[in-house]
Amino acid sequence: MDKVTCIAYLLYQSSKSQDIKDKAIQLLNGDVSIRDLKRNTAIQAYIILAESTLRKNNFDKLQVQKFAEQFLLLEV
């Protein structure tokens, strides 16, 4: 799994807020960047937490794959 997909998954799982879940899906699909999200003070703490969890490698990669399969939009 690549870094952005993992961070999007961790961000999605970090809150019950629909706004944060929507931002995680936008990140997964490339509609917004990690840099853009870090500028948003409401989401900044969640991004930092997700990056920290990623560095610790403390998440289930199978769940990340299922998240990507569920929310990644493919254009044909």
C-alpha positions as CSV (number, residue, x, y, z in Angstrom):
1,M,0.0,0.0,0.0
2,D,1.2,3.5,-0.8
3,K,1.5,6.2,1.8
4,V,-1.4,8.3,0.7
5,T,-3.8,5.3,0.7
6,C,-2.7,4.4,4.2
7,I,-3.1,7.9,5.5
8,A,-6.5,8.2,3.8
9,Y,-7.6,5.0,5.6
10,L,-6.2,6.1,9.0
11,L,-7.8,9.5,8.6
12,Y,-11.2,7.9,7.7
13,Q,-11.0,5.6,10.8
14,S,-9.9,8.4,13.1
15,S,-13.2,10.2,13.5
16,K,-16.9,9.8,13.3
17,S,-17.2,13.3,11.6
18,Q,-18.6,13.0,8.1
19,D,-16.5,16.0,7.0
20,I,-13.3,14.2,8.0
21,K,-14.5,11.0,6.3
22,D,-15.2,12.9,3.1
23,K,-11.8,14.5,3.2
24,A,-10.2,11.0,3.6
25,I,-12.1,9.8,0.5
26,Q,-11.0,13.0,-1.4
27,L,-7.4,12.3,-0.4
28,L,-7.7,8.7,-1.6
29,N,-9.1,9.8,-5.0
30,G,-6.5,12.5,-5.5
31,D,-8.9,15.4,-5.2
32,V,-7.0,16.9,-2.3
33,S,-3.4,16.6,-1.2
34,I,-1.9,15.9,2.2
35,R,-0.3,19.3,2.1
36,D,-3.7,20.9,1.5
37,L,-5.2,19.0,4.4
38,K,-2.4,20.1,6.8
39,R,-3.3,23.7,6.0
40,N,-6.9,23.0,7.3
41,T,-6.7,23.5,11.1
42,A,-9.8,21.4,11.7
43,I,-8.1,18.4,10.1
44,Q,-4.5,19.1,10.8
45,A,-4.3,17.1,14.1
46,Y,-6.0,14.1,12.4
47,I,-3.4,14.1,9.6
48,I,-0.5,14.3,12.1
49,L,-2.0,11.4,14.1
50,A,-2.4,9.3,10.9
51,E,1.2,10.0,9.8
52,S,2.4,9.0,13.2
53,T,0.4,5.7,13.1
54,L,1.8,5.1,9.6
55,R,5.3,5.4,10.9
56,K,4.6,3.0,13.7
57,N,3.2,0.5,11.1
58,N,0.3,0.0,13.6
59,F,-2.6,-0.8,11.3
60,D,-4.2,-3.7,9.3
61,K,-3.1,-3.6,5.7
62,L,-6.0,-5.8,4.7
63,Q,-8.4,-3.2,6.1
64,V,-6.6,-0.5,4.0
65,Q,-7.1,-2.6,0.9
66,K,-10.8,-3.1,1.6
67,F,-11.1,0.7,2.2
68,A,-9.4,1.4,-1.1
69,E,-11.7,-1.1,-2.9
70,Q,-14.8,0.5,-1.4
71,F,-14.0,4.2,-2.0
72,L,-11.5,4.4,-4.8
73,L,-13.2,5.8,-7.9
74,L,-12.1,4.3,-11.2
75,E,-12.8,6.1,-14.4
76,V,-12.9,4.0,-17.5
